[in-house]
Amino acid sequence: MKTEGMICTGTEQCRSVLAMWTEKRSAEQVCRELGVTRKTLQQWEERAMDGMLRSLQPREGREEERGPALAPKVKRLLERRAMEQEGRLPRLTKRLASVGSEPESSAKGG
């Protein structure tokens, strides 16, 4: 049994919540053994449930939480390079690239 004012570790909190959820111990038993209030135990349960739900979401859905892996400019450059390699560049971009590589005499029309 813990004495008043002692802090429970995350492992102890997990074990306590799991013991209640698997009906190995009652909430009253856990509170008595760890010296915590029922309200504290309920908070642990809520955090445990939130953590499980968050960890079981598909990773794609969680990307917004972490922020983009690449800066927007880098992402655009990578997408453009991939399109170039696949031969899917828009016609205007291809034309601008070809104009830049034409000899000066043909570019001026003469």
N, C-alpha and C positions, 0 to 999 in steps of 0.2 A: 504494500500500500504506500502511496506517495503521501508525503506530508504537505500540509497547507503551504501554498505559494510555490511549489516546485513546478517547473515547466515540463510538459510532456513533449517528447520528440515526435517527429513526423511518423516514425515507425510505430510508436506506441499508439498514436492517433489512428493510423491505418488498421492496426490489429484490433483496436477497440471497436471501430466501426464495423469491420468485417465480422467480429465475434457477435455483434448485435444482429447484423444482417443474416448471418447463418444460424441465428437463434442458439448460439452456444452460451451466451450470457445475456442477461437482461440489461436494459439501460440503467436501472437502479444499481445493479452489481458493478457495472463499469464506472459509474459516477462514484460509488463508494470506494472502489479499489484505487482509482486515480485521484480522488479528491477534487473532482470537478463538478460543476453544476450541470443540471439537465440542459440548460440553455447552451452551455459550451459544447456539450455533446451533440446537440442538434446542429450547431454551427459546423462542427467537424463533418457530420453526415452530409450537410448541404454542400460543403466544399468538395467532399469526396465524390458526390454525385455530379457536380459541375465538372470536375476534373475528368471523370470517366466519359461524360458526354462529349467534352471538348476533344479528348484524345481519340475518340472513335469516329469523329467527323472525317470525311475524305480530306486529304491534304490540300487539294485544289481549293476547297472552300475556306481553308484557313490561311491562304496566301495573303489575303487583305489584312489579317491581323499582324503579320510579320512585316508587311510592306513589300514592295516589289524587290525581287532579287537583283535586278539590274536597273540602272538609271534609265529613264525614258529615252534619252538620246542614244544610249548604247543599244537598247532594245530595238529601236528603229533601224539603226545601222546594221544590226545582225539580221533583222527581217529582210532588209533590202539586199544584203549580200546573199541570203538564201534564195531570194527571188531571182537574182542575177544568175546564180548557179543552176537554177531550175529552168532558166530561159523564160521567165514569166514577167520580166520588167515591162512596165507600161510603155506604149509606143512613144510617147513624148520623151520619156527618159532615154530610151534607145536613140531617138533622133538627136537629142541634145548631145549625147555622147558621140554620135557619129559626126555631127557638125564640128565639134571640137577637134576631131582627129583628121578632118579633110584638109588637103593642101590649101594654102591661102588663095591661089588663083581660082580654084573651083568654088571656094566659099564666097569670093567677091563677085562671081558670075563672069569672070573674064578669062 
